[in-house]
Amino acid sequence: MNVEEINSLVLAYIGDNVYESYIRHFLVLKGINNVNDLQKEAVKYVSAKAQASFVKTMIENNFLTEDEIRIFTRIRNHKGHGHPKSCDVITYKHSTGLEGLIGYLDMTNNKERIEEIMNFIIGE
């Protein structure tokens, strides 16, 4: 199957899993051993507001390639139904776009680029 043909929200679904798993591993390796503390710290990275902020910073710093911006924009502009009450529509769409980009990179087996993006996000 051509990855370009996969539904945008399916790519975001995959990307959400990859992204959250990466953050959880990062926090555990950072030495956080309490589940409540892990959850509090994880929110700083996995909330829609945080993800939207990260992707905005990546775009402003020309960190994403033209192709990655195209993929992000396609997923961000997907006509979805609603958004969580915890954030506005634009924040949610940017967050979904980032997750979708991660999902796309995962489905194309571009683990190295996922690693670069995640390192940008965690500040390494």
C-alpha positions in Angstrom: 0.0 0.0 0.0 1.2 3.5 -0.8 1.6 5.5 2.4 0.3 8.6 0.7 -3.1 6.9 0.4 -3.4 6.1 4.1 -6.1 8.2 5.7 -4.6 11.2 7.5 -6.3 10.3 10.8 -4.9 6.8 10.6 -1.4 8.2 10.2 -2.1 10.4 13.3 -3.3 7.3 15.2 0.0 5.5 14.4 2.1 8.7 15.1 0.4 9.2 18.5 1.5 5.8 19.5 5.1 6.2 18.3 5.3 9.7 19.8 3.9 8.8 23.2 6.0 5.7 23.4 9.2 7.7 22.7 8.3 10.2 25.4 7.6 7.5 27.9 10.9 5.8 27.2 12.7 9.2 27.4 11.2 10.0 30.8 11.9 6.5 32.3 15.5 6.7 31.1 15.7 10.2 32.6 15.2 8.4 36.0 11.6 9.1 36.8 10.4 6.0 38.6 7.0 7.1 39.9 4.0 6.5 37.6 2.2 9.7 38.8 5.4 11.7 38.2 5.8 10.1 34.8 2.2 11.1 33.9 2.7 14.7 35.1 5.9 15.0 33.1 4.6 13.3 30.0 1.8 15.9 29.7 4.4 18.6 29.1 5.2 16.7 25.8 2.1 14.8 24.7 -0.7 17.4 25.3 -2.2 18.9 22.1 -1.0 22.3 23.3 2.6 21.1 23.7 2.6 19.3 20.4 1.2 22.3 18.6 3.9 24.5 20.2 6.7 22.0 19.2 5.6 21.8 15.5 5.3 25.6 15.4 8.9 26.0 16.6 10.1 23.4 14.2 8.5 25.3 11.3 9.8 28.6 12.5 13.3 27.2 12.7 13.2 25.6 9.3 13.7 22.2 10.9 11.2 20.4 8.8 11.8 19.7 5.1 9.4 20.9 2.4 8.1 17.4 2.0 7.5 17.1 5.8 5.6 20.4 5.8 3.5 19.2 2.9 2.6 16.0 4.8 2.0 18.0 8.1 -0.3 20.4 6.2 -2.3 17.7 4.5 -2.9 16.0 7.8 -3.6 19.2 9.7 -6.1 20.3 7.1 -8.0 16.9 7.1 -11.7 17.5 7.6 -12.1 15.8 11.0 -15.1 15.8 13.3 -14.6 18.0 16.4 -11.8 18.3 18.9 -11.3 17.8 22.6 -12.7 20.3 25.0 -9.2 20.8 26.4 -8.0 22.9 23.4 -9.2 24.9 20.5 -9.6 23.5 16.9 -6.4 25.1 15.6 -4.2 23.7 18.4 -5.8 20.3 17.9 -5.2 20.3 14.2 -1.6 21.2 14.6 -1.1 18.5 17.2 -2.8 16.0 14.8 -0.6 17.2 12.0 2.6 16.5 14.0 1.3 13.0 15.1 0.4 12.3 11.4 3.9 13.3 10.3 5.4 11.0 12.8 3.0 8.3 11.7 4.0 8.9 8.1 7.7 8.7 8.9 7.1 5.5 10.9 5.1 3.9 8.0 7.9 4.8 5.6 10.4 3.3 8.0 12.2 6.6 8.5 13.2 5.9 12.1 16.3 8.1 11.8 14.2 11.2 11.0 11.7 10.3 13.8 14.7 10.3 16.2 15.9 13.7 14.9 12.4 15.2 15.4 12.0 13.7 18.8 15.4 14.9 19.9 14.4 18.4 18.8 11.3 18.1 20.9 13.0 16.9 24.0 15.7 19.5 23.6 18.7 17.2 22.8 
